[in-house]
Amino acid sequence: MRPSLPIACALLISASPALAQLSISTYTDVDLDACSVVSSDDMGSVWTCSGYKGIPVMIAEGDLRFFVSYALKSSEEQAATQTLPPFNHLGPRIEWRVSNVEGQYKPFATILRFFTAGPDGSETEGQVLVVTRVAPGATCHVAYVDALANKNANEIARQAADELAMDFDCEN
């Protein structure tokens, strides 16, 4: 039996605040050849790339580890100093978690796959999904998900982004 039209409308209206906070994913590529080199020397390099809706993405490499930060002052954000301890390199795509705020989709988090070297620096790779909060003055890592140990790692990372990133306190 189908619910009557008034009941269906009431259910839709009562769900509308949740729908307003609905988060979706959109993707941009990590292609260093398409980015601008900010600096480069024997110690590493820094690139600036275009992310979701042109949001600047800073990618730096030093000591065989990558650092990724977002926004106009990305080099001043905490994320610019955060990486994983093992040697690592980046996956090919950034997943942007965006939500509808006042009729516009705005990003609040990213999910990026890091490939890590084995504990002895060997070719054996791990995979970690890094969830990063994206907010001016408060961009930092929020969660790490072992992508090889969890069958549903992408869903876990999205859940972490949606539940933690908007209110995460980067300073503490």
PyRosetta script that sets phi, psi and omega in degrees:
from pyrosetta import init, pose_from_sequence

init()
pose = pose_from_sequence("MRPSLPIACALLISASPALAQLSISTYTDVDLDACSVVSSDDMGSVWTCSGYKGIPVMIAEGDLRFFVSYALKSSEEQAATQTLPPFNHLGPRIEWRVSNVEGQYKPFATILRFFTAGPDGSETEGQVLVVTRVAPGATCHVAYVDALANKNANEIARQAADELAMDFDCEN")
pose.set_psi(1, 131.4)
pose.set_omega(1, -179.5)
pose.set_phi(2, -86.6)
pose.set_psi(2, 144.2)
pose.set_omega(2, 177.7)
pose.set_phi(3, -67.3)
pose.set_psi(3, 150.6)
pose.set_omega(3, 179.2)
pose.set_phi(4, -68.5)
pose.set_psi(4, 161.6)
pose.set_omega(4, -178.0)
pose.set_phi(5, -57.6)
pose.set_psi(5, -44.3)
pose.set_omega(5, 178.3)
pose.set_phi(6, -61.0)
pose.set_psi(6, -38.2)
pose.set_omega(6, 179.3)
pose.set_phi(7, -68.1)
pose.set_psi(7, -42.9)
pose.set_omega(7, 179.4)
pose.set_phi(8, -62.7)
pose.set_psi(8, -40.9)
pose.set_omega(8, 178.1)
pose.set_phi(9, -65.8)
pose.set_psi(9, -41.1)
pose.set_omega(9, 179.0)
pose.set_phi(10, -62.5)
pose.set_psi(10, -41.2)
pose.set_omega(10, 178.0)
pose.set_phi(11, -63.7)
pose.set_psi(11, -41.4)
pose.set_omega(11, 179.8)
pose.set_phi(12, -65.9)
pose.set_psi(12, -42.8)
pose.set_omega(12, 179.6)
pose.set_phi(13, -65.3)
pose.set_psi(13, -42.3)
pose.set_omega(13, -179.3)
pose.set_phi(14, -68.5)
pose.set_psi(14, -23.9)
pose.set_omega(14, 179.9)
pose.set_phi(15, -88.8)
pose.set_psi(15, -10.3)
pose.set_omega(15, -173.4)
pose.set_phi(16, -60.3)
pose.set_psi(16, -36.4)
pose.set_omega(16, 175.5)
pose.set_phi(17, -60.3)
pose.set_psi(17, -38.2)
pose.set_omega(17, 177.9)
pose.set_phi(18, -67.1)
pose.set_psi(18, -38.1)
pose.set_omega(18, 179.2)
pose.set_phi(19, -66.0)
pose.set_psi(19, -33.7)
pose.set_omega(19, 179.3)
pose.set_phi(20, -64.2)
pose.set_psi(20, -27.9)
pose.set_omega(20, 179.9)
pose.set_phi(21, -96.3)
pose.set_psi(21, 9.2)
pose.set_omega(21, -180.0)
pose.set_phi(22, -58.3)
pose.set_psi(22, 130.0)
pose.set_omega(22, 178.1)
pose.set_phi(23, -103.2)
pose.set_psi(23, 142.2)
pose.set_omega(23, 176.9)
pose.set_phi(24, -129.1)
pose.set_psi(24, 168.8)
pose.set_omega(24, 178.0)
pose.set_phi(25, -111.9)
pose.set_psi(25, 142.6)
pose.set_omega(25, 169.8)
pose.set_phi(26, -137.1)
pose.set_psi(26, 161.4)
pose.set_omega(26, -169.8)
pose.set_phi(27, -131.2)
pose.set_psi(27, 146.8)
pose.set_omega(27, 168.9)
pose.set_phi(28, -131.5)
pose.set_psi(28, 154.3)
pose.set_omega(28, -178.8)
pose.set_phi(29, -84.0)
pose.set_psi(29, 150.1)
pose.set_omega(29, 170.3)
pose.set_phi(30, -101.5)
pose.set_psi(30, 100.4)
pose.set_omega(30, -178.1)
pose.set_phi(31, -132.4)
pose.set_psi(31, 94.0)
pose.set_omega(31, -175.7)
pose.set_phi(32, -61.2)
pose.set_psi(32, -25.9)
pose.set_omega(32, 177.2)
pose.set_phi(33, -67.6)
pose.set_psi(33, -23.1)
pose.set_omega(33, 179.2)
pose.set_phi(34, -93.7)
pose.set_psi(34, 0.9)
pose.set_omega(34, -178.2)
pose.set_phi(35, -99.5)
pose.set_psi(35, 165.3)
pose.set_omega(35, 176.6)
pose.set_phi(36, -95.3)
pose.set_psi(36, 134.6)
pose.set_omega(36, 176.7)
pose.set_phi(37, -79.5)
pose.set_psi(37, 121.8)
pose.set_omega(37, 178.1)
pose.set_phi(38, -86.7)
pose.set_psi(38, -44.1)
pose.set_omega(38, 177.4)
pose.set_phi(39, -156.7)
pose.set_psi(39, 155.9)
pose.set_omega(39, 178.7)
pose.set_phi(40, -158.9)
pose.set_psi(40, 134.8)
pose.set_omega(40, 175.4)
pose.set_phi(41, -153.7)
pose.set_psi(41, -169.7)
pose.set_omega(41, -178.2)
pose.set_phi(42, -65.2)
pose.set_psi(42, -20.5)
pose.set_omega(42, -177.3)
pose.set_phi(43, -87.8)
pose.set_psi(43, -19.5)
pose.set_omega(43, -179.9)
pose.set_phi(44, 157.0)
pose.set_psi(44, -170.4)
pose.set_omega(44, -177.9)
pose.set_phi(45, -140.1)
pose.set_psi(45, 158.1)
pose.set_omega(45, 174.9)
pose.set_phi(46, -130.7)
pose.set_psi(46, 131.1)
pose.set_omega(46, 178.3)
pose.set_phi(47, -120.3)
pose.set_psi(47, 154.1)
pose.set_omega(47, 168.1)
pose.set_phi(48, -120.5)
pose.set_psi(48, 132.8)
pose.set_omega(48, -175.5)
pose.set_phi(49, -127.8)
pose.set_psi(49, 166.0)
pose.set_omega(49, 177.8)
pose.set_phi(50, -98.1)
pose.set_psi(50, 126.4)
pose.set_omega(50, 179.6)
pose.set_phi(51, -105.3)
pose.set_psi(51, -153.2)
pose.set_omega(51, -179.2)
pose.set_phi(52, -55.4)
pose.set_psi(52, 126.1)
pose.set_omega(52, -179.0)
pose.set_phi(53, 50.4)
pose.set_psi(53, 35.0)
pose.set_omega(53, 176.4)
pose.set_phi(54, 80.5)
pose.set_psi(54, 4.4)
pose.set_omega(54, 178.5)
pose.set_phi(55, -60.0)
pose.set_psi(55, 128.9)
pose.set_omega(55, 179.9)
pose.set_phi(56, -63.6)
pose.set_psi(56, 138.1)
pose.set_omega(56, 175.1)
pose.set_phi(57, -121.5)
pose.set_psi(57, 121.3)
pose.set_omega(57, 176.9)
pose.set_phi(58, -99.0)
pose.set_psi(58, 125.4)
pose.set_omega(58, 176.5)
pose.set_phi(59, -120.7)
pose.set_psi(59, 126.0)
pose.set_omega(59, 178.9)
pose.set_phi(60, -125.3)
pose.set_psi(60, 149.5)
pose.set_omega(60, 176.2)
pose.set_phi(61, -131.2)
pose.set_psi(61, 131.1)
pose.set_omega(61, 176.5)
pose.set_phi(62, -156.3)
pose.set_psi(62, 138.3)
pose.set_omega(62, 179.8)
pose.set_phi(63, 55.1)
pose.set_psi(63, 38.3)
pose.set_omega(63, 177.7)
pose.set_phi(64, 61.4)
pose.set_psi(64, 29.5)
pose.set_omega(64, 176.8)
pose.set_phi(65, -132.9)
pose.set_psi(65, 146.4)
pose.set_omega(65, -179.6)
pose.set_phi(66, -105.8)
pose.set_psi(66, 147.6)
pose.set_omega(66, 177.8)
pose.set_phi(67, -127.7)
pose.set_psi(67, 137.7)
pose.set_omega(67, -178.5)
pose.set_phi(68, -135.2)
pose.set_psi(68, 131.6)
pose.set_omega(68, 177.6)
pose.set_phi(69, -139.4)
pose.set_psi(69, 167.6)
pose.set_omega(69, -171.2)
pose.set_phi(70, -135.2)
pose.set_psi(70, 154.3)
pose.set_omega(70, 171.9)
pose.set_phi(71, 97.8)
pose.set_psi(71, 176.4)
pose.set_omega(71, -174.2)
pose.set_phi(72, -60.5)
pose.set_psi(72, -38.6)
pose.set_omega(72, -179.7)
pose.set_phi(73, -107.3)
pose.set_psi(73, 43.6)
pose.set_omega(73, -174.1)
pose.set_phi(74, -57.2)
pose.set_psi(74, -34.1)
pose.set_omega(74, -178.6)
pose.set_phi(75, -70.3)
pose.set_psi(75, -15.7)
pose.set_omega(75, 178.8)
pose.set_phi(76, -95.0)
pose.set_psi(76, -7.0)
pose.set_omega(76, -178.0)
pose.set_phi(77, -79.7)
pose.set_psi(77, 154.6)
pose.set_omega(77, 178.7)
pose.set_phi(78, -59.0)
pose.set_psi(78, -35.6)
pose.set_omega(78, -179.0)
pose.set_phi(79, -59.3)
pose.set_psi(79, -26.3)
pose.set_omega(79, 179.8)
pose.set_phi(80, -65.5)
pose.set_psi(80, -16.6)
pose.set_omega(80, -179.7)
pose.set_phi(81, -110.7)
pose.set_psi(81, 3.4)
pose.set_omega(81, -176.1)
pose.set_phi(82, -105.5)
pose.set_psi(82, 136.2)
pose.set_omega(82, 174.4)
pose.set_phi(83, -151.9)
pose.set_psi(83, -174.0)
pose.set_omega(83, 175.8)
pose.set_phi(84, -97.0)
pose.set_psi(84, 147.1)
pose.set_omega(84, -177.8)
pose.set_phi(85, -59.0)
pose.set_psi(85, -42.7)
pose.set_omega(85, -179.5)
pose.set_phi(86, -71.3)
pose.set_psi(86, 158.9)
pose.set_omega(86, 171.0)
pose.set_phi(87, -53.4)
pose.set_psi(87, 144.3)
pose.set_omega(87, -175.5)
pose.set_phi(88, -153.7)
pose.set_psi(88, 166.0)
pose.set_omega(88, 170.5)
pose.set_phi(89, -144.2)
pose.set_psi(89, 164.6)
pose.set_omega(89, -171.0)
pose.set_phi(90, -92.2)
pose.set_psi(90, 151.4)
pose.set_omega(90, 170.9)
pose.set_phi(91, -73.2)
pose.set_psi(91, 173.3)
pose.set_omega(91, -172.0)
pose.set_phi(92, -82.8)
pose.set_psi(92, -8.6)
pose.set_omega(92, -175.4)
pose.set_phi(93, -141.5)
pose.set_psi(93, 146.9)
pose.set_omega(93, 172.8)
pose.set_phi(94, -104.3)
pose.set_psi(94, 127.5)
pose.set_omega(94, 173.3)
pose.set_phi(95, -94.0)
pose.set_psi(95, 121.6)
pose.set_omega(95, 178.8)
pose.set_phi(96, -100.1)
pose.set_psi(96, 125.7)
pose.set_omega(96, 173.0)
pose.set_phi(97, -92.6)
pose.set_psi(97, 122.1)
pose.set_omega(97, -177.4)
pose.set_phi(98, -126.3)
pose.set_psi(98, 150.5)
pose.set_omega(98, 176.8)
pose.set_phi(99, -133.1)
pose.set_psi(99, 157.6)
pose.set_omega(99, -179.0)
pose.set_phi(100, -81.5)
pose.set_psi(100, 113.9)
pose.set_omega(100, 178.2)
pose.set_phi(101, -121.3)
pose.set_psi(101, 113.4)
pose.set_omega(101, 178.9)
pose.set_phi(102, 51.8)
pose.set_psi(102, 44.3)
pose.set_omega(102, 175.4)
pose.set_phi(103, 82.5)
pose.set_psi(103, 2.4)
pose.set_omega(103, 178.0)
pose.set_phi(104, -125.7)
pose.set_psi(104, 140.4)
pose.set_omega(104, 176.7)
pose.set_phi(105, -83.8)
pose.set_psi(105, 121.8)
pose.set_omega(105, -178.8)
pose.set_phi(106, -122.6)
pose.set_psi(106, 137.6)
pose.set_omega(106, 179.3)
pose.set_phi(107, -75.6)
pose.set_psi(107, 142.6)
pose.set_omega(107, 175.9)
pose.set_phi(108, -127.1)
pose.set_psi(108, -11.8)
pose.set_omega(108, -179.8)
pose.set_phi(109, -159.5)
pose.set_psi(109, 159.6)
pose.set_omega(109, 171.3)
pose.set_phi(110, -129.0)
pose.set_psi(110, 158.7)
pose.set_omega(110, 173.8)
pose.set_phi(111, -129.4)
pose.set_psi(111, 124.7)
pose.set_omega(111, -177.2)
pose.set_phi(112, -135.0)
pose.set_psi(112, 132.2)
pose.set_omega(112, 179.8)
pose.set_phi(113, -84.0)
pose.set_psi(113, 126.7)
pose.set_omega(113, 172.9)
pose.set_phi(114, -107.7)
pose.set_psi(114, 134.2)
pose.set_omega(114, 172.8)
pose.set_phi(115, -98.8)
pose.set_psi(115, 127.5)
pose.set_omega(115, -175.2)
pose.set_phi(116, -114.5)
pose.set_psi(116, 149.8)
pose.set_omega(116, 175.6)
pose.set_phi(117, -75.1)
pose.set_psi(117, 161.4)
pose.set_omega(117, 176.5)
pose.set_phi(118, -65.2)
pose.set_psi(118, 167.4)
pose.set_omega(118, -175.9)
pose.set_phi(119, -59.4)
pose.set_psi(119, -24.9)
pose.set_omega(119, 179.9)
pose.set_phi(120, -98.8)
pose.set_psi(120, 13.1)
pose.set_omega(120, -178.5)
pose.set_phi(121, 81.3)
pose.set_psi(121, 9.2)
pose.set_omega(121, -176.3)
pose.set_phi(122, -72.4)
pose.set_psi(122, 172.7)
pose.set_omega(122, 179.3)
pose.set_phi(123, -68.6)
pose.set_psi(123, -17.9)
pose.set_omega(123, 179.0)
pose.set_phi(124, -56.5)
pose.set_psi(124, 125.0)
pose.set_omega(124, -175.0)
pose.set_phi(125, -108.0)
pose.set_psi(125, 143.4)
pose.set_omega(125, 166.6)
pose.set_phi(126, -104.9)
pose.set_psi(126, 170.9)
pose.set_omega(126, 177.0)
pose.set_phi(127, -137.5)
pose.set_psi(127, 126.0)
pose.set_omega(127, -179.1)
pose.set_phi(128, -127.0)
pose.set_psi(128, 129.1)
pose.set_omega(128, 172.9)
pose.set_phi(129, -88.9)
pose.set_psi(129, 120.4)
pose.set_omega(129, -179.6)
pose.set_phi(130, -101.2)
pose.set_psi(130, 120.8)
pose.set_omega(130, 177.7)
pose.set_phi(131, -97.0)
pose.set_psi(131, 123.9)
pose.set_omega(131, -177.3)
pose.set_phi(132, -121.3)
pose.set_psi(132, 131.2)
pose.set_omega(132, 172.7)
pose.set_phi(133, -72.4)
pose.set_psi(133, 137.2)
pose.set_omega(133, 177.5)
pose.set_phi(134, -118.6)
pose.set_psi(134, 105.7)
pose.set_omega(134, 178.3)
pose.set_phi(135, -157.5)
pose.set_psi(135, 132.6)
pose.set_omega(135, -179.8)
pose.set_phi(136, -54.0)
pose.set_psi(136, 125.3)
pose.set_omega(136, -179.4)
pose.set_phi(137, 79.9)
pose.set_psi(137, -1.4)
pose.set_omega(137, -178.4)
pose.set_phi(138, -149.5)
pose.set_psi(138, 54.5)
pose.set_omega(138, 177.7)
pose.set_phi(139, -105.2)
pose.set_psi(139, 118.3)
pose.set_omega(139, -176.7)
pose.set_phi(140, -159.0)
pose.set_psi(140, 165.8)
pose.set_omega(140, 175.5)
pose.set_phi(141, -68.5)
pose.set_psi(141, 137.3)
pose.set_omega(141, -177.9)
pose.set_phi(142, -112.3)
pose.set_psi(142, -37.8)
pose.set_omega(142, -176.1)
pose.set_phi(143, -155.6)
pose.set_psi(143, 156.5)
pose.set_omega(143, 175.9)
pose.set_phi(144, -127.7)
pose.set_psi(144, 130.4)
pose.set_omega(144, -179.2)
pose.set_phi(145, -123.6)
pose.set_psi(145, 122.6)
pose.set_omega(145, 176.8)
pose.set_phi(146, -70.9)
pose.set_psi(146, 109.9)
pose.set_omega(146, -174.2)
pose.set_phi(147, -76.6)
pose.set_psi(147, -16.2)
pose.set_omega(147, 177.9)
pose.set_phi(148, -91.6)
pose.set_psi(148, -29.7)
pose.set_omega(148, -178.3)
pose.set_phi(149, -84.0)
pose.set_psi(149, -16.0)
pose.set_omega(149, -177.3)
pose.set_phi(150, -120.3)
pose.set_psi(150, 117.6)
pose.set_omega(150, 179.1)
pose.set_phi(151, -58.2)
pose.set_psi(151, -37.6)
pose.set_omega(151, -176.7)
pose.set_phi(152, -105.4)
pose.set_psi(152, 43.1)
pose.set_omega(152, -174.9)
pose.set_phi(153, -58.9)
pose.set_psi(153, -40.1)
pose.set_omega(153, -179.4)
pose.set_phi(154, -63.4)
pose.set_psi(154, -41.1)
pose.set_omega(154, 178.7)
pose.set_phi(155, -66.9)
pose.set_psi(155, -38.7)
pose.set_omega(155, 177.7)
pose.set_phi(156, -63.5)
pose.set_psi(156, -43.1)
pose.set_omega(156, 179.8)
pose.set_phi(157, -64.9)
pose.set_psi(157, -42.0)
pose.set_omega(157, 177.6)
pose.set_phi(158, -62.6)
pose.set_psi(158, -42.0)
pose.set_omega(158, 178.8)
pose.set_phi(159, -62.6)
pose.set_psi(159, -43.0)
pose.set_omega(159, 178.1)
pose.set_phi(160, -61.8)
pose.set_psi(160, -43.5)
pose.set_omega(160, 178.5)
pose.set_phi(161, -61.0)
pose.set_psi(161, -49.0)
pose.set_omega(161, -175.3)
pose.set_phi(162, -67.8)
pose.set_psi(162, -33.8)
pose.set_omega(162, -176.1)
pose.set_phi(163, -92.4)
pose.set_psi(163, -24.8)
pose.set_omega(163, -172.8)
pose.set_phi(164, -113.1)
pose.set_psi(164, -35.5)
pose.set_omega(164, -165.7)
pose.set_phi(165, -65.8)
pose.set_psi(165, -41.9)
pose.set_omega(165, -174.1)
pose.set_phi(166, -60.1)
pose.set_psi(166, -37.4)
pose.set_omega(166, -175.5)
pose.set_phi(167, -110.1)
pose.set_psi(167, 9.3)
pose.set_omega(167, -175.1)
pose.set_phi(168, -66.1)
pose.set_psi(168, 136.4)
pose.set_omega(168, -179.5)
pose.set_phi(169, -95.9)
pose.set_psi(169, 99.9)
pose.set_omega(169, -177.6)
pose.set_phi(170, -65.8)
pose.set_psi(170, -26.6)
pose.set_omega(170, -177.7)
pose.set_phi(171, -76.1)
pose.set_psi(171, -26.1)
pose.set_omega(171, -177.8)
pose.set_phi(172, -115.7)
pose.dump_pdb("model.pdb")
